[in-house]
C-alpha cells in the first residue's frame, strides 16, 4: 500500500504547498508524451515526493469484466452477471510506474481497514484485490475508476516541474475524476481553472 507522511487535511493542500487532493493539468508545452494533455489526481504529496493517478487516459482494449476474468476473480461465464457498476467501470492508464498494479480511486462510501487511504474531499485510494472482488459482487463504492500504474515524482521534482510551467493545478471535483467523458476531461479541467483551451499556444513561454 502507499504510505503517506502527513494526515489528510482539506485546508492544507494549496496553503501548505502540498497538492494532495488537487488536480494537475498538463500545460500544452509538456514535452513528455507520457503526460501530454493529462489530468492527474494527486494522491500523496509531501517533502518525500508525490504520487498521482492519471484520470483521462483509457487503458486501450481491456475492459473491467475482462480484467476480473484475467485475475481469476470471476469465471468467464459470470461476466454477463456483473452488476452495472462493474460493467461500466473504466480501466485507465494511471501512469508509467508499476503498470502491472491496479489502483482504485473511489468514493469514500467504501473502506477497507489498513488498505484504504483517505485522500481528500470524499476520495479514497485502495490498491488491493479485495476492492475488485467487492465491486464484482455489487458491494463496492458508488463511484470508482481502476488505474493501471501511477505517476510518481522524487522529492522536489513536482515543485520544479510546476515552476517550469509544466503543470497547472486546481481543486478536484468528483465528475472530473469519475466521469465517463474521458476525452473531454482535459478541456473541462482547463475551463475549471478559467482557461479556454484554444488560448494556450504550444509555443507558450518560448521567445
C-alpha positions as CSV (number, residue, x, y, z in Angstrom):
1,X,0.0,0.0,0.0
2,X,1.1,3.6,-0.4
3,X,2.5,5.3,2.6
4,X,1.5,8.9,3.3
5,X,3.7,11.0,5.5
6,X,1.1,13.5,6.7
7,X,-2.5,13.3,7.7
8,X,-5.1,14.3,5.1
9,X,-6.3,17.9,5.7
10,X,-8.6,19.6,3.3
11,X,-7.3,23.0,4.4
12,X,-3.6,22.5,3.8
13,X,-3.4,21.4,0.2
14,X,-2.8,24.8,-1.5
15,X,-1.7,26.8,1.5
16,X,0.9,24.4,2.8
17,X,2.4,24.0,-0.7
18,X,1.2,20.4,-0.9
19,X,-1.2,19.4,-3.6
20,X,-2.7,16.1,-2.4
21,X,-6.4,16.1,-3.2
22,X,-5.8,18.5,-6.1
23,X,-5.8,18.0,-9.9
24,X,-2.7,18.6,-12.0
25,X,-3.4,19.7,-15.6
26,X,-0.6,19.4,-18.1
27,X,0.4,22.6,-20.0
28,X,0.5,22.3,-23.8
29,X,4.3,22.7,-23.6
30,X,4.5,19.4,-21.8
31,X,7.1,17.5,-23.9
32,X,6.9,14.2,-22.1
33,X,4.5,12.1,-24.2
34,X,3.5,10.0,-21.2
35,X,1.9,13.1,-19.6
36,X,0.8,15.2,-22.6
37,X,-2.7,16.5,-22.2
38,X,-3.1,14.6,-18.9
39,X,-5.2,15.3,-15.9
40,X,-3.7,13.8,-12.7
41,X,-5.4,13.4,-9.3
42,X,-2.6,13.8,-6.7
43,X,-3.0,11.1,-4.1
44,X,0.0,11.9,-1.9
45,X,2.4,14.9,-1.8
46,X,5.0,15.7,0.8
47,X,8.6,16.6,1.2
48,X,9.3,13.0,0.3
49,X,7.8,13.3,-3.2
50,X,4.4,12.9,-4.9
51,X,2.2,10.2,-6.3
52,X,-0.9,10.6,-8.5
53,X,-3.3,8.8,-10.9
54,X,-3.9,10.0,-14.5
55,X,-7.7,10.1,-14.8
56,X,-8.1,10.8,-18.5
57,X,-6.2,8.1,-20.3
58,X,-8.0,4.9,-21.3
59,X,-6.1,1.7,-20.9
60,X,-6.9,0.6,-24.5
61,X,-8.8,-2.5,-25.4
62,X,-9.0,-4.1,-22.0
63,X,-12.3,-3.6,-20.0
64,X,-13.1,-4.2,-16.4
65,X,-15.0,-7.5,-16.8
66,X,-12.2,-9.0,-18.8
67,X,-9.7,-7.9,-16.2
68,X,-11.8,-9.7,-13.5
69,X,-11.5,-12.9,-15.5
70,X,-7.8,-12.5,-16.0
71,X,-7.3,-12.0,-12.3
72,X,-9.5,-15.1,-11.6
73,X,-11.9,-13.0,-9.5
74,X,-14.8,-14.3,-11.7
75,X,-15.3,-17.0,-14.2
76,X,-15.6,-16.0,-17.9
77,X,-19.2,-17.3,-17.8
78,X,-20.1,-14.9,-15.0
79,X,-19.2,-11.7,-17.0
80,X,-22.8,-11.3,-18.1
81,X,-24.0,-11.4,-14.4
82,X,-21.9,-8.5,-13.2
83,X,-23.7,-5.5,-11.5
84,X,-24.0,-2.4,-13.6
85,X,-21.3,-0.5,-11.7
86,X,-18.8,-3.3,-12.6
87,X,-19.8,-3.5,-16.2
88,X,-19.4,0.3,-16.8
89,X,-16.2,0.8,-14.7
90,X,-13.4,2.4,-16.7
91,X,-9.9,1.0,-16.8
92,X,-7.3,3.7,-17.2
93,X,-3.6,4.1,-17.7
94,X,-2.8,5.6,-14.3
95,X,0.9,6.4,-15.1
96,X,4.2,4.9,-16.1
97,X,5.2,3.4,-12.7
98,X,4.2,-0.2,-11.8
99,X,1.9,-0.6,-14.8
100,X,1.1,-4.1,-13.7
101,X,-0.6,-3.0,-10.5
102,X,-4.1,-1.8,-10.1
103,X,-5.1,1.3,-8.1
104,X,-8.7,2.1,-7.5
105,X,-9.7,5.7,-6.9
106,X,-13.2,5.7,-5.3
107,X,-15.8,7.5,-3.3
108,X,-15.5,7.3,0.5
109,X,-18.6,5.1,0.9
110,X,-16.2,2.1,0.8
111,X,-13.4,1.4,3.2
112,X,-11.1,-1.5,3.9
113,X,-9.2,-1.2,7.2
114,X,-5.4,-1.0,6.7
115,X,-5.8,-0.9,2.9
116,X,-7.8,2.2,2.0
117,X,-6.1,5.5,2.0
118,X,-8.4,8.5,2.6
119,X,-7.1,11.4,0.5
120,X,-9.4,14.4,0.5
121,X,-12.9,15.6,-0.1
122,X,-14.6,12.2,-0.1
123,X,-12.0,10.5,-2.3
124,X,-10.0,7.4,-1.3
125,X,-7.4,5.1,-2.9
126,X,-7.4,1.3,-2.4
127,X,-4.8,-0.9,-4.1
128,X,-5.8,-4.4,-3.0
129,X,-7.7,-7.1,-4.9
130,X,-10.4,-7.1,-2.2
131,X,-12.0,-3.9,-3.6
132,X,-12.2,-5.5,-7.1
133,X,-14.0,-8.5,-5.5
134,X,-16.4,-6.2,-3.7
135,X,-17.2,-4.3,-7.0
136,X,-17.8,-7.6,-8.8
137,X,-20.3,-8.5,-6.1
138,X,-22.1,-5.2,-6.2
139,X,-20.7,-4.3,-2.7
140,X,-18.1,-1.8,-3.8
141,X,-18.1,2.0,-3.8
142,X,-20.7,4.0,-5.6
143,X,-18.1,5.7,-7.9
144,X,-14.7,4.3,-8.8
145,X,-12.1,4.1,-11.6
146,X,-9.4,1.4,-11.9
147,X,-6.0,2.7,-12.9
148,X,-3.1,0.5,-14.1
149,X,0.1,2.1,-12.8
150,X,0.6,5.6,-11.3
151,X,2.7,8.7,-11.8
152,X,5.5,9.3,-9.3
153,X,7.8,12.2,-8.5
154,X,11.0,12.3,-6.5
155,X,11.4,14.9,-3.7
156,X,11.1,18.4,-5.1
157,X,10.6,17.2,-8.7
158,X,6.9,18.1,-9.0
159,X,7.6,21.5,-7.5
160,X,10.3,22.1,-10.1
161,X,8.0,21.0,-13.0
162,X,5.3,23.4,-11.8
163,X,7.8,26.3,-11.6
164,X,8.9,25.5,-15.2
165,X,5.2,25.8,-16.3
166,X,4.8,22.1,-16.9
167,X,1.6,21.9,-14.8
168,X,-1.4,23.9,-13.7
169,X,-3.4,22.8,-10.7
170,X,-6.9,23.2,-9.4
171,X,-9.3,21.8,-6.9
172,X,-10.6,18.4,-7.8
173,X,-14.2,17.5,-8.3
174,X,-15.8,14.0,-8.5
175,X,-17.1,14.5,-12.0
176,X,-13.6,15.2,-13.4
177,X,-12.2,12.2,-11.6
178,X,-15.0,9.6,-12.1
179,X,-16.8,11.0,-15.2
180,X,-17.2,8.7,-18.2
181,X,-16.4,11.5,-20.7
182,X,-12.7,10.8,-20.6
183,X,-11.8,12.6,-23.8
184,X,-13.3,15.9,-22.5
185,X,-11.7,15.9,-19.1
186,X,-8.6,17.9,-20.3
187,X,-10.6,20.8,-21.7
188,X,-13.0,20.7,-18.8
189,X,-10.1,20.9,-16.3
190,X,-8.7,23.9,-18.2
191,X,-12.0,25.6,-18.2
192,X,-12.3,24.9,-14.4
193,X,-9.0,26.9,-14.0
194,X,-10.5,29.6,-16.2
195,X,-8.6,28.9,-19.4
196,X,-10.1,28.4,-22.8
197,X,-8.1,25.5,-24.3
198,X,-7.7,27.4,-27.6
199,X,-6.0,30.3,-25.8
200,X,-3.0,28.2,-24.8
201,X,-0.4,28.1,-27.5
202,X,2.1,25.2,-27.8
203,X,4.7,27.9,-28.1
204,X,3.9,29.5,-24.7
205,X,6.9,30.5,-22.9
206,X,9.2,30.5,-25.9
207,X,10.9,33.7,-27.1
